[in-house]
Amino acid sequence: MTSGKPVKSHSAIASSESKPRERAPLDTNEAYRRGVKLLHEKCKALQRSNERLVFRLHRVQKMTRSRARDVEFLKAKLDSLGDEWRTAPDPMDVKEEGEE
């Protein structure tokens, strides 16, 4: 059997040796199908994750623009009321009583 020549007998050993050869292409195709399916699932999961990140990024950008508008509105309102907020001392520089 190890000489490489095909076995001509129809014994149980010969039939069991030939069956894996016949099933090998089906097994390999099935293995490829499973691999492709797993890869497809990973790609879908990555796509969902990317979509969530893009959604979050857009939401943060919108919040940032809104905050910038609010700050500009507050500055304009304080200036129109004559508040001297631009010349006020920085609260971090002001020492409270009892501190040195």
LONUBA-655400 format. One record per residue (C-alpha): residue in three letters; x, y, z. Coordinates in nm, 3 decimals. Each point is the difference from the previous one (the first is absolute). Layout:
[site 'ALA'; [X; Y; Z]]
...
END
This chain:
[site 'MET'; [0.000; 0.000; 0.000]]
[site 'THR'; [0.288; 0.236; 0.057]]
[site 'SER'; [0.149; -0.059; -0.345]]
[site 'GLY'; [-0.233; 0.256; -0.152]]
[site 'LYS'; [-0.169; -0.246; -0.231]]
[site 'PRO'; [-0.381; -0.013; 0.011]]
[site 'VAL'; [-0.149; -0.290; 0.192]]
[site 'LYS'; [-0.212; -0.227; -0.221]]
[site 'SER'; [-0.171; -0.198; 0.273]]
[site 'HIS'; [-0.348; 0.098; 0.115]]
[site 'SER'; [0.065; -0.059; 0.366]]
[site 'ALA'; [-0.140; 0.211; 0.281]]
[site 'ILE'; [0.336; 0.167; 0.042]]
[site 'ALA'; [0.017; 0.105; -0.363]]
[site 'SER'; [-0.355; 0.138; 0.001]]
[site 'SER'; [0.064; 0.193; 0.320]]
[site 'GLU'; [0.317; 0.148; -0.153]]
[site 'SER'; [-0.181; 0.111; -0.314]]
[site 'LYS'; [-0.291; 0.166; 0.182]]
[site 'PRO'; [0.208; 0.278; 0.160]]
[site 'ARG'; [0.138; 0.082; -0.344]]
[site 'GLU'; [-0.353; 0.034; -0.137]]
[site 'ARG'; [-0.118; 0.205; 0.299]]
[site 'ALA'; [0.309; 0.219; 0.016]]
[site 'PRO'; [-0.121; 0.257; -0.258]]
[site 'LEU'; [-0.338; 0.025; 0.176]]
[site 'ASP'; [0.171; 0.043; 0.336]]
[site 'THR'; [0.232; 0.265; -0.138]]
[site 'ASN'; [-0.288; 0.186; -0.162]]
[site 'GLU'; [-0.194; -0.018; 0.325]]
[site 'ALA'; [0.304; 0.128; 0.191]]
[site 'TYR'; [0.032; 0.290; -0.245]]
[site 'ARG'; [-0.371; 0.074; 0.035]]
[site 'ARG'; [0.031; 0.008; 0.377]]
[site 'GLY'; [0.307; 0.223; -0.023]]
[site 'VAL'; [-0.174; 0.237; -0.241]]
[site 'LYS'; [-0.308; 0.009; 0.223]]
[site 'LEU'; [0.212; 0.083; 0.307]]
[site 'LEU'; [0.186; 0.267; -0.193]]
[site 'HIS'; [-0.330; 0.146; -0.121]]
[site 'GLU'; [-0.134; 0.013; 0.357]]
[site 'LYS'; [0.317; 0.176; 0.119]]
[site 'CYS'; [-0.030; 0.251; -0.282]]
[site 'LYS'; [-0.363; 0.069; 0.089]]
[site 'ALA'; [0.093; 0.051; 0.366]]
[site 'LEU'; [0.281; 0.236; -0.100]]
[site 'GLN'; [-0.239; 0.189; -0.229]]
[site 'ARG'; [-0.250; 0.045; 0.286]]
[site 'SER'; [0.277; 0.119; 0.230]]
[site 'ASN'; [0.120; 0.250; -0.260]]
[site 'GLU'; [-0.354; 0.130; -0.052]]
[site 'ARG'; [-0.039; 0.052; 0.376]]
[site 'LEU'; [0.331; 0.189; 0.012]]
[site 'VAL'; [-0.098; 0.222; -0.293]]
[site 'PHE'; [-0.336; 0.073; 0.166]]
[site 'ARG'; [0.176; 0.090; 0.325]]
[site 'LEU'; [0.250; 0.220; -0.185]]
[site 'HIS'; [-0.280; 0.192; -0.174]]
[site 'ARG'; [-0.184; 0.042; 0.329]]
[site 'VAL'; [0.312; 0.137; 0.172]]
[site 'GLN'; [0.065; 0.237; -0.291]]
[site 'LYS'; [-0.357; 0.127; 0.026]]
[site 'MET'; [0.038; 0.051; 0.375]]
[site 'THR'; [0.327; 0.187; -0.054]]
[site 'ARG'; [-0.156; 0.234; -0.256]]
[site 'SER'; [-0.296; 0.059; 0.232]]
[site 'ARG'; [0.231; 0.085; 0.289]]
[site 'ALA'; [0.199; 0.242; -0.214]]
[site 'ARG'; [-0.325; 0.174; -0.105]]
[site 'ASP'; [-0.112; 0.018; 0.363]]
[site 'VAL'; [0.332; 0.153; 0.111]]
[site 'GLU'; [-0.013; 0.261; -0.276]]
[site 'PHE'; [-0.362; 0.081; 0.089]]
[site 'LEU'; [0.090; 0.038; 0.370]]
[site 'LYS'; [0.297; 0.225; -0.083]]
[site 'ALA'; [-0.216; 0.220; -0.222]]
[site 'LYS'; [-0.275; 0.020; 0.266]]
[site 'LEU'; [0.246; 0.090; 0.278]]
[site 'ASP'; [0.160; 0.266; -0.222]]
[site 'SER'; [-0.340; 0.148; -0.088]]
[site 'LEU'; [-0.090; 0.024; 0.371]]
[site 'GLY'; [0.323; 0.185; 0.074]]
[site 'ASP'; [0.146; -0.275; 0.219]]
[site 'GLU'; [0.376; 0.026; 0.048]]
[site 'TRP'; [0.056; -0.374; -0.022]]
[site 'ARG'; [0.304; 0.037; -0.226]]
[site 'THR'; [0.193; 0.194; 0.267]]
[site 'ALA'; [-0.116; -0.208; 0.297]]
[site 'PRO'; [0.274; -0.186; 0.192]]
[site 'ASP'; [0.045; -0.368; -0.067]]
[site 'PRO'; [-0.173; -0.202; 0.276]]
[site 'MET'; [0.303; -0.229; 0.015]]
[site 'ASP'; [0.223; 0.295; 0.090]]
[site 'VAL'; [-0.226; 0.135; 0.276]]
[site 'LYS'; [0.098; -0.135; 0.342]]
[site 'GLU'; [-0.269; -0.070; 0.256]]
[site 'GLU'; [0.025; 0.122; 0.359]]
[site 'GLY'; [0.219; -0.224; 0.210]]
[site 'GLU'; [0.209; -0.123; -0.294]]
[site 'GLU'; [0.351; 0.120; -0.058]]
END
